[in-house]
Amino acid sequence: MKITVLGNALSLFLLITFTLCILWGLAAPEGLHMHQAWERMMPGFHFISLQSFLIGAVEAYLYGWYAAVVFVPLYNFFNREKA
């Protein structure tokens, strides 16, 4: 498994999910917001300003790469062929 493929895929998935959740938060009533969860997971993110959104977007992208950097070596280790 290639780390660059999974890193980019996970990062874009989290970035798209984060953006959709922010858009939902702007359109939905207060009781249906998810920004409290994002605020706990992403230091510097507070609902909502452009600067805060950009901080959250960068952190979402980096979390995807973090997952890939941890997961791919583990996957490759346990999936290696026995000689």
Protein Blocks (a to p, Z undefined) as FASTA:
>chain_A
ZZklmmmmmmmmmmmmmmmmmmmmmmmcfklpcklmmmmmmghiacddfklmmmmmmmmm
mmmmmmmmmmmmmmmmmmpccZZ
